[in-house]
Amino acid sequence: MPASSVLVRRGIAAVAALPLLALAACGYGSNAKDDSSEQKVAAGAEKIDGLDSVKIGYFGNLTHATALVGKQKGFFQKELGATRAKYQVFNAGPSEIEALNSGSIDIGWIGPSPAINGYTKSEGKSLRIISGSASGGVKLVVNPDKIKTLDDVKGKKIATPQLGNTQDVAFLNWIAGKGWKVDAQSGKGDVSVVRTDNKVTPDAYKSGSIDGAWVPEPTASKLVAEGAKVLLDEADLWPDKKFVITNVIVSQKFLKEHPKAVEAVLRASVGANKWINANPEQAKAAANAQLKEDSGKALPAKVLDPAWKSVQFIDDPLAATLNTEAEHAVKAGLLKQPKLDGIYDLTLLNKVLAAQGASPVDDAGLGTK
């Protein structure tokens, strides 16, 4: 086995071993919103594999804009024909994984950590990562009156979403790179790492209980709207400024029984990303319109505009970046050795990409055999 593959397998194991709640990562709570609204089916359309519906899950935030736009602009329904696209909106990774395991959804947009944890908890039997969706969208934002330079972060209180989540591990690794010491479990040390749910982080900032936060969008831009300043964009720490923030997962059972339906959803996902990148302003408006439908509240322009600019929408799952993310978890002292062989199955995605004349994407040695 090549050394790079060994590093990937050993490193990713560090992330996968973290407790389920610690790996929720992307959430704004734990409850799912059931959306049974139906879009118009084209005349003469036929069902795929005889299916009445395909159940799709996603989060109501901008790092899941592929799903937001795919729904709002009808990409999913168009590709699924007379098979209805039905949707469920989630606030946290564990609840989406539970829904996938129970059959409440078939396919979902989700962050890397809960996908890894769900795969590991099931001993490799629950899901596959079948595509990427988004990269980036994570920033260190701070109170400019208290923190003016990166060195000023020492001695301050900085929020991350949860112990062991993707942003928490990234921040702990950045701290270590500065030569500072922090106990990963307690968050105490040269910097106080305060684990705070994204939905309450803006209020924590306004109250002064934190001095800044290492968080995903749109939380980062919400803090900026409250007077915080961006001190560091995490993308600047990565080669090519890309790292995975959202993947597409599918139930292994559904993938085996209904590959044509999965392929249709992937065509819609690739089509949505292509449209997003070709029409950024229209796509931003469409994503925000779907957010309003889902939550009853759209993002204001002062939050939406900067948040949208920091997220890249891509089909590549950036599997190799998980190696580096995992190494960060190892350095933080969060290490176990579960197996992630086969977590990726990019066969259908590469088929869709080939049909469009695009290059295939890589699974970093962690694909199905």
C-alpha positions in Angstrom: 0.0 0.0 0.0 1.4 3.5 -0.9 2.5 5.6 2.0 0.0 8.3 1.1 -2.9 5.8 1.3 -1.6 4.7 4.7 -1.6 8.3 5.9 -5.1 8.8 4.7 -6.4 5.7 6.4 -4.6 6.3 9.6 -5.4 10.0 9.7 -9.1 9.8 8.9 -9.5 7.3 11.6 -8.7 10.0 14.1 -11.7 12.0 13.0 -14.0 9.1 12.8 -13.4 8.0 16.4 -14.8 11.1 18.0 -18.1 10.9 19.8 -21.3 11.3 17.8 -22.3 14.5 19.3 -18.8 16.0 19.0 -19.0 15.4 15.3 -22.3 17.0 14.6 -20.2 19.9 13.1 -22.6 21.8 11.0 -25.7 22.1 13.0 -28.0 24.7 14.3 -29.8 22.4 16.7 -30.9 18.8 16.3 -34.5 18.9 15.0 -35.4 18.2 11.4 -38.1 20.1 9.4 -40.3 17.9 7.3 -40.9 19.4 3.9 -43.4 17.5 1.8 -44.1 20.2 -0.7 -44.1 18.9 -4.3 -42.9 20.6 -7.4 -44.6 20.3 -10.8 -43.8 17.2 -12.8 -43.3 17.6 -16.5 -46.0 16.2 -18.8 -45.2 12.7 -20.0 -42.4 12.2 -17.5 -41.9 8.6 -16.2 -40.9 7.3 -12.9 -37.3 6.1 -12.3 -37.0 2.5 -11.3 -40.8 2.6 -10.5 -40.1 4.8 -7.5 -42.9 7.1 -6.2 -40.3 9.4 -4.6 -36.7 10.0 -3.6 -36.2 11.6 -0.2 -33.5 14.2 0.0 -32.1 15.7 3.2 -30.0 18.9 3.6 -29.2 21.7 6.1 -30.7 25.2 5.9 -27.4 27.0 5.4 -25.3 28.3 2.6 -22.7 25.5 2.6 -25.6 23.4 1.4 -26.6 25.8 -1.4 -26.3 23.1 -4.1 -29.3 21.4 -2.5 -31.1 24.7 -1.8 -30.7 25.8 -5.5 -31.4 22.4 -6.8 -34.7 22.4 -5.0 -35.6 26.0 -5.7 -34.8 25.9 -9.4 -36.3 22.5 -10.0 -33.1 20.6 -10.9 -33.9 17.6 -8.8 -37.5 17.2 -10.0 -36.5 17.6 -13.6 -34.0 14.8 -13.5 -36.2 12.5 -11.5 -39.1 12.8 -13.9 -42.4 11.5 -12.4 -40.6 10.2 -9.3 -41.3 12.9 -6.8 -38.4 14.8 -5.1 -39.3 15.1 -1.4 -37.2 17.0 1.1 -36.4 17.2 4.7 -34.4 20.0 6.3 -32.0 19.2 9.2 -30.2 21.2 11.8 -27.5 18.7 12.8 -25.5 15.9 11.4 -26.5 13.1 13.8 -30.2 13.5 13.1 -29.6 13.4 9.4 -27.5 10.2 9.8 -30.3 8.7 11.9 -32.8 9.6 9.2 -30.6 7.9 6.5 -30.2 4.8 8.6 -34.0 4.6 9.2 -34.9 5.2 5.6 -36.6 8.5 6.3 -34.2 10.0 3.7 -32.4 8.3 0.8 -29.8 10.9 -0.1 -28.4 13.8 1.9 -26.1 16.8 1.9 -23.9 16.7 5.0 -20.5 17.8 6.5 -17.5 15.4 6.4 -17.3 14.7 10.1 -20.9 13.3 10.6 -20.5 11.3 7.4 -17.3 9.7 8.7 -18.8 9.1 12.1 -22.0 7.5 10.6 -19.9 5.2 8.4 -17.7 4.2 11.3 -20.6 3.6 13.8 -22.2 1.3 11.3 -18.9 -0.6 10.6 -19.0 0.6 7.1 -22.5 -0.6 6.3 -24.7 2.6 6.4 -23.7 5.0 3.8 -21.4 6.1 1.0 -20.0 9.5 0.0 -21.0 9.8 -3.6 -20.0 13.4 -4.4 -18.7 16.7 -3.2 -20.8 19.8 -3.0 -18.9 22.7 -1.4 -15.5 23.9 -0.2 -14.5 26.6 2.2 -16.8 29.0 4.0 -15.0 29.0 7.4 -13.4 32.0 9.0 -11.8 33.2 12.2 -13.7 36.4 13.1 -12.8 38.5 16.2 -13.6 41.6 18.2 -11.4 44.3 16.6 -11.2 46.2 19.9 -9.6 43.2 21.6 -7.8 41.4 18.8 -5.9 43.2 16.1 -3.3 40.6 15.0 -3.2 36.8 15.0 -0.8 36.9 17.9 -3.4 38.8 19.9 -5.6 35.6 19.9 -3.5 34.2 22.7 -5.2 34.7 26.1 -8.6 35.3 24.4 -11.9 33.4 24.4 -12.7 32.0 20.9 -15.8 29.9 20.1 -16.0 26.8 17.9 -19.2 25.0 17.2 -18.5 21.8 19.1 -15.8 19.7 20.7 -14.1 17.7 18.0 -16.1 19.1 15.1 -14.3 20.1 11.8 -13.9 23.7 12.8 -12.8 22.8 16.4 -10.1 20.5 15.2 -8.9 23.1 12.6 -8.7 25.8 15.3 -6.8 23.5 17.7 -4.4 22.7 15.0 -3.9 26.3 14.2 -3.2 27.0 17.9 -0.6 24.2 18.0 1.0 25.7 14.9 1.5 29.0 16.9 3.3 27.1 19.6 0.5 27.6 22.1 -0.9 24.9 24.4 -4.5 24.0 24.9 -6.1 21.0 26.5 -8.3 19.6 23.7 -11.0 18.2 26.0 -11.5 21.2 28.3 -10.5 23.9 25.9 -8.4 25.5 28.6 -4.9 26.8 28.0 -3.1 29.7 26.2 -6.4 30.2 24.4 -9.8 29.5 25.8 -11.7 27.4 23.3 -15.4 27.9 24.0 -17.6 25.3 22.4 -20.8 27.2 21.4 -23.7 26.2 19.2 -23.6 28.3 16.0 -27.2 29.5 16.6 -26.2 31.2 19.8 -22.7 32.3 18.9 -23.8 35.8 17.7 -25.5 36.5 21.0 -22.5 35.2 22.9 -20.4 37.7 20.9 -22.7 40.6 21.5 -22.7 39.8 25.3 -18.9 39.8 25.4 -18.7 36.2 26.6 -16.5 35.4 23.6 -13.9 37.5 21.8 -14.2 35.8 18.5 -15.1 32.5 16.8 -13.7 30.0 14.2 -17.0 29.2 12.5 -18.6 28.3 9.1 -20.9 30.5 7.1 -23.3 32.2 7.6 -22.3 32.4 11.3 -19.1 34.1 10.5 -20.8 36.8 8.5 -23.5 37.2 11.2 -20.7 38.0 13.6 -19.2 40.5 11.1 -22.7 42.2 10.9 -22.4 42.6 14.7 -19.1 44.4 14.4 -16.6 41.6 14.3 -13.7 41.5 11.8 -12.4 38.6 9.7 -8.9 37.9 10.9 -8.3 34.7 8.9 -10.1 32.8 6.2 -9.4 29.1 6.7 -9.2 28.6 2.9 -5.9 30.5 3.0 -4.4 27.6 5.0 -5.1 25.0 2.4 -3.4 24.2 -1.0 -5.4 25.8 -3.8 -7.6 27.3 -1.1 -9.9 24.2 -1.1 -11.1 21.9 1.6 -14.3 19.8 1.9 -17.1 21.3 3.9 -20.1 19.5 2.3 -20.5 16.0 0.8 -23.4 14.1 -0.7 -24.1 10.8 1.0 -26.5 7.9 0.1 -27.9 4.9 1.9 -25.9 1.9 0.7 -29.2 0.0 0.4 -30.8 2.7 -1.8 -27.6 2.9 -3.9 -27.7 -0.8 -4.5 -31.4 -1.0 -5.3 -31.9 2.2 -7.2 -28.7 3.3 -9.0 -30.6 5.1 -11.7 -32.3 7.3 -9.2 -29.0 8.1 -7.5 -27.5 8.9 -10.9 -30.4 11.3 -11.6 -29.9 13.1 -8.3 -26.2 13.4 -9.1 -27.0 14.9 -12.5 -29.1 17.4 -10.7 -26.4 18.2 -8.2 -23.8 18.6 -11.0 -26.2 20.7 -13.0 -27.0 22.9 -10.0 -23.4 23.6 -9.3 -22.7 24.4 -12.9 -25.6 26.8 -12.9 -24.5 28.3 -9.6 -21.1 29.0 -10.9 -22.4 30.5 -14.2 -25.0 32.6 -12.5 -23.7 33.6 -9.0 -26.1 36.5 -8.3 -29.2 34.6 -9.4 -28.0 31.5 -7.5 -27.4 33.5 -4.4 -31.0 34.9 -4.6 -32.4 31.4 -5.3 -30.5 29.9 -2.3 -31.8 32.7 -0.1 -35.3 32.3 -1.3 -35.2 28.6 -0.4 -33.8 29.5 3.0 -36.8 31.8 3.5 -39.2 29.0 2.5 -37.5 26.6 4.8 -37.1 28.8 7.9 -39.4 31.7 7.3 -36.5 34.2 7.3 -34.1 35.2 4.5 -30.6 36.3 5.3 -30.0 40.1 5.0 -27.7 41.3 2.3 -25.0 42.3 4.8 -24.8 38.6 5.9 -25.7 36.9 2.6 -23.2 38.7 0.3 -19.9 38.1 2.1 -21.0 34.6 3.2 -21.8 33.6 -0.4 -18.4 34.8 -1.7 -16.4 32.6 0.7 -18.0 29.3 -0.4 -17.0 27.4 -3.5 -19.4 25.0 -5.1 -17.7 22.0 -6.6 -18.5 18.3 -7.5 -15.1 17.0 -6.3 -15.4 15.7 -2.7 -11.8 16.7 -2.2 -11.2 13.3 -0.5 -7.5 13.9 -0.1 -8.1 16.9 2.2 -9.6 14.6 4.7 -6.1 13.2 5.2 -4.9 16.6 6.4 -8.0 17.2 8.5 -7.5 13.9 10.2 -3.8 14.7 10.9 -5.0 17.8 12.7 -7.2 15.6 14.9 -4.3 13.3 15.6 -2.2 16.3 16.7 -5.0 17.4 18.9 -4.8 14.0 20.7 -8.1 12.7 19.3 -7.2 9.3 17.9 -8.7 5.9 17.2 -8.3 3.4 14.5 -11.6 2.5 12.7 -11.5 1.5 9.1 -12.9 3.8 6.4 -12.1 1.6 3.4 -15.0 2.0 0.9 -16.5 5.2 2.4 -16.4 6.7 -1.1 -18.2 5.4 -4.2 -17.7 8.0 -7.0 -18.6 5.7 -9.9 -21.9 7.4 -10.7 -20.5 10.9 -10.2 -17.6 10.2 -12.6 -20.2 8.7 -15.1 -22.2 12.0 -14.9 -19.0 14.1 -15.2 -17.8 12.0 -18.2 -21.1 12.6 -20.0 -20.5 16.3 -19.7 -16.9 16.1 -20.9 -15.5 16.8 -17.4 -12.5 15.1 -15.7 -13.1 12.3 -13.2 -12.5 13.0 -9.4 -10.4 11.0 -7.0 -11.3 9.1 -3.8 -7.8 9.3 -2.3 -7.7 5.5 -2.0 -10.8 5.2 0.1 -13.2 4.0 -2.6 -15.1 0.8 -3.0 -13.2 -2.0 -4.6 
